[in-house]
Amino acid sequence: MLAKLECLNPGGSVKDRPAQFIIDQGLQTGIITPTTHLIESTSGNFGIALAMVACIYHLALTCVVDPNISPVNLQILRQLGANIEMVKQVDAQGGYLASRIQRVQELRQSIPHSYWINQYANELNWQAHYFMTAAEIISQVEDHPIDTLVIAVSTTGTLLGLARRLREKYPHLRVIAVDAVGSIIFGGPPLPRFLPGIGASRVPEILQPDEIDEVWYVTDREAVQGCQDLVLHEGILAGGSSGSVVAAIQKILQQSLQPQTLLTLLPDRGDRYINMIYDEKWVAQLPS
């Protein structure tokens, strides 16, 4: 098994890639200018990545968040100079997604020169991984064959970008998406989810299901166990989506009938989840 440690990126996650690529491309094409005010609905790693890149380029950024954001992420966003819009109104589905998107639309109308990143619908999301992440992987593995790609999904940008580029070199590549139980990306029923970074309560506009061979689902508890296994066996303190990938691969290998080389990414590090995934009291409250 080969694992690319995207958790070691400067912003702490794989989200650094699309954040940098989207803003760089926007600046090159003129969609983003020095006076542009960036807007995004995000409470996690993508917001932090955007805030980091926006800080470097001296761009204004507003992140629309909800009460479920971790205190650590909220503090990081503020330290990086992001403006915070906290949505507290629960939507008709019992969550905050619709309320956050509504607030984004309001901000687009009221803020001059605003630009909504919209990672779930932005084609530059997957292109970041096609041109950057996948190119690095091909260079790093050299001529080593890759049989199966296993990637945790939320926007599906990482999975699609990697799959499209890697299939040019490995035409018979098997592509497996790892999703959270309770996520609706692939048509599953919506259920409460407690781990950030994997799954979604909306279907990404960039999703192309026919490019994905299989979908494996992981519960929150399985993801936590995957994180604990990473610490125990590899000394890697990783986040929830990384643990989800490990849990899924353990299931996949149990059903594998022949030797194969699996490639995955560990998308996030665990220090921001120290009071969640690595807190026994918090874990004890998760559904069995």
N, C-alpha and C positions, 0 to 999 in steps of 0.2 A: 504494500500500500504506500502510495506517495501522497504527501500532504503539503500543500503550499501554505506557509504561515502568514496569511494576510493580516493576522492579528498584530504583526510587528510593524505595520505601516505607521507613519508618524501620528496619524489621528486615532490609531488603535483598531482600525477595522478595514475591511475590504471596501467600505463606502468611500474611502479616500479616492478611489479610482474614478468612479462616475462624477464625483464632486469636482475634481480637478478637470476632467475631460469636458464636462458640460460647460463649465465656466470658461475654460480655454477656447473651446470651439465658439462659444458665444461671443467672446472678445474678438476672435479672428474674423468672424462673419459680420460683426456689427450689431448682432441681436442684443448683446450686452455692451454697454459703454461705461465710462467712469461715473456717469450719473445714474446708472440703473440701480433700482432697489429690488433686490432678490427676495422672493417670498417662497416658503415651502411649508407644508404641513408635515411635521416630523418631530418625534420626541426622543429619537435615538441617535444611532451612530451616523446616519446620513446628515442630520442637522449639525452634529459636531464637525463632520468633514466639511460641510458647506461653510460653517463659521470659520474654520481654519483657513480655507482658501480665500474666502471673502476678506478676511483680515489681511492676508498677504497682498491682495489686490486693492485694498482700501475701498471695498464695495459695501454698501448697506445691505443688511440681511435681516428679515423678520421671520422667525420660526413660530408657527402656530402649533401650540402644544395643548395637552389636556392634563387633568389632575393625576393621571397614571404615570406621568414622567417621573423618573427617579430623581431624587434630590441631587445626586452626583451629576447626572447629565444636565440638569437645569443650571447648576453652578458653573459647569464647564462652558455651556453656551453663553452665559453671561460674561464670564471671564474673557471669552474670545470676541466679545463685542456684539453679539447678536441681540436684536430686539426680541422680546418675548411677548406673544399674544396668547394668554391662557383662556381656553374655552372651557366653561364649566357647565354648560347646558347639555344634558343628556339628550341624544336624538331618539327617533322613534324606534330604533333597533336596540335601544338600551345601552348604546355605546356613545362614542364621541366623534366617530369618523365623519358623519354627515354634517355635524356642527362645525367641525374643523374646516371642511371644504367650503361650507357656506361663509365662514369667516375669511377664508382665503379670497373668495370672490368679492367680498366687501372691501377687503384691503386693496385688491387690484383696481377697484373703482375709485378709491380714495387716495391712493399713493401715486403721485406722478412718476412716470418712467419705471413702472414696476414690471417685473418679469417673474412668472410662476414657473419654477423648475419642473414640478410635476413628474417625479421620477417614475411613477407607475405608467405613464403614457409617453415618456420622452425616449425616442429612439436612440439618442446619444447614450442612454444608460447602458444598453447591451453593447453598443459600439465601443465603449470604453474598455470593456473586457475583451472584445474581439481584437482590437488593435494593441492593447497594452498587456493585460494579464495573460491572455492565451499566447501571445508572442513570447513573453518571458518563459512560460512553461515549456514551449517547444524548444527554446534555446537551452533551458536547464536540463531537460530530460534527454536531450540529444537524440540518439536513435533508439532509445528504449521504447518498446511497444506499450501502448496504453489501450486496455480493453474496455474499461468501464469508467465513466465519469459520474461521480456522486456529489451533488451540490444541494445545499439548503436553499429554499426559495422564500421570497417575499414579493419583491417586484418582478422576479424572474430574470432580471437583467444579467446577473452573473452567469446563470446557467445558459441562457441563450447565446450570449457572447462567446463563452468558452466552447459550447457545443458546435457552433457554426464554424469557428476557426479550426478547432481540433479535428473535426470531421473532414476537413480538406486534406489533412495529413493521415488521419486514421479513419478511412471511410466506413469501417464496420464498428465504430465506437458505439457502445451501449450507453445511453444517457438516462440517468436516474435522478428524479427530483425528490428531495426530502422535504416534506411538509408537516406542519403541526396538526395534530388532531384538533378540530374546531375551526380550522381555516377553511375558507370557501373558494380558494383559488381554483381548484379542480372539481368543484361541484359538491363538495362534502357539506354536511349540515353545520351551521354555525353553532359553536359551543364556546363557553368561557375559556380564554387562554391567558396564562399568567407570565409566560416567558416572552420578552421582547426579542425582535431580531429575526424571527422565523414565522411564516404564515401571514395571512392577511384577511381582513374582513371585506375586501373588494377583489374583483377580478382585474388584474393588470391589463391595461389596453395593449401592452406590447407582447402579451402572452401568445405563443403559438403552440398549442398542445400537441399538434402532430409531429413536432420536432423532439418530443420527449417520449422515451420508450416505456418507462415505468414511474409510478409515484409510490413512495413508501411514507407511511405516516408514523409519527413519533409523539408520544405523550410528553407532558411537561416532566413527569417523574423519570421517564426514560432519558430525556435530555439531561436532567440533573445527574443521573447515574453516569452518562457519557462523559460529563465534565469531571466527575470524580475519578473515572477510569483514566482520563488524560493526565490528571495530577498524579495519580498513583503510579502509572506505568511509564509516563513520558516526562513528568515534571513540568507540564504545561498548564498554566492557569488560564483557562479559556472561558468564553462566554456561552450563552445558551444555544446559539445556532451551531457553534462548534461541537457542543455536546450532542446535539441532535444528529449531526452527521455521523459521529462516532457510534451512537446507538443504532442508527440505520445500517451502517456498514456491518456491525455485529450481526444483525438479522440477515443481511444479504449473504454474508459468508457462511452462515449456517445452512443456507439452501444452495450454495454453490457446489456444482458437481465436478468442476475442473479448475486447474490453476488459472489465475488471471491476475493482471495488474490493474489495481484500482487507483484512480486519481481523485483527490478531493481538495477542498480548501478549508482551512480553519479560519472563519471570517472575522472573529472578534476575540478580544482578550477578556479575562475574567475580573480584573480589578474593579470594574464598574458594577459588577454583580456580587460583590463580596457580602453585601447585606441581603442578598436574595439566594442565589444558587448555593452559596457556601455558608449559609446560615441555617442550622438545623431546625430552628423554630419556624422559619419561613417555609422550608421544605415540608415540614410536618403538616402545614396547612393546605398543601396541594391535594387535589382529588386523587383518590387511589386508582 
